Structures are given as structure tokens and as C-alpha cells.
Amino acid sequence: MSQDGSGVELNTSLGYLLKEAASALRTAMEAVLRPLGMTITHYSCLELLAQRPGLSNSELARGAFVTRQAMNVLLQSLERDGSVSRPEAPPSGRVLPTRLTPLGRRRLATASAAVKAVEDRMRSQLHADDEERFRLFLTFCVESLGQA
């Protein structure tokens, strides 16, 4: 808290604790993805495509919380390494739908197992009913801030 008492008390700030948890999760995910040659954005892109094949660059960028430009650079790299495929020309309009290749699916399977282990470790001290309530509370926070 600031000296005049008007600041946020970090010891009791939910926002600060959420940021600390997000930072710890990011660090743990980076540690397991780096040996696989992936970043969190790389993994997120592959996971989004596995769950929703054919997403556009803009949709992938929104889902991975990056700019369209950053996603375009990543997609070009993933296309070069054979993890994704996009048509030469848009089937309609300007959108190039992206799909995982068999190599992309294999790479995702390995990365997903590593990320699942991180999430399991993160949840290790929560009971199932606590986890469900925690998910609900986080959803309330997101909705209250207008991001849902």
C-alpha cells in the first residue's frame, strides 16, 4: 500500500494474486514447452486448431491473446515446419482457413501431455468441488470485467 494509504494492499489484492498465479503458470508451461521447441502461443494455436479446425488468422489471434500480425508470423512458421496447412487461395473472401497436419497433431499430443501435467500439478491441492467453485469464481471475474 502507498504511504498515504490510498493504494492497493498487495497481500490482500485478488488482482495481484491472479497475476502471480498467471505468472507461475506461464513459467511452468514455458519450462515444459521449450524442450519441445514450442512457445505458449505456438501450443495455444495448435490446441485451438485441434478443437476448432479451419479457424482464420484473426480467430486464432483472439483465441491465443495475440495480435493478428503475431499470429500470421506464427502460422507462416508452422506452415513451413509442416504442422499446419492453409490453402494457396482463400476458398471465399480473404480468409485462409488453417488445419492441423498429421505432424501438427503428433506435436500437439506431446505438448498437451506436458501441459496437462503442469495443470495437474497446479490443481494438486484442490478437491474436485473446490476446483469447480474456483472455475466459477474466475468466470465471474472475467464476466465482471467485460471480457467474456
Secondary structure as UniProt FT lines:
FT   TURN            3..4
FT   TURN            10..12
FT   HELIX           14..33
FT   HELIX           34..36
FT   HELIX           40..51
FT   TURN            53..54
FT   HELIX           57..64
FT   HELIX           68..80
FT   TURN            81..82
FT   STRAND          84..85
FT   TURN            93..94
FT   STRAND          99..100
FT   HELIX           102..122
FT   TURN            123..125
FT   HELIX           128..144
FT   TURN            145..146
//
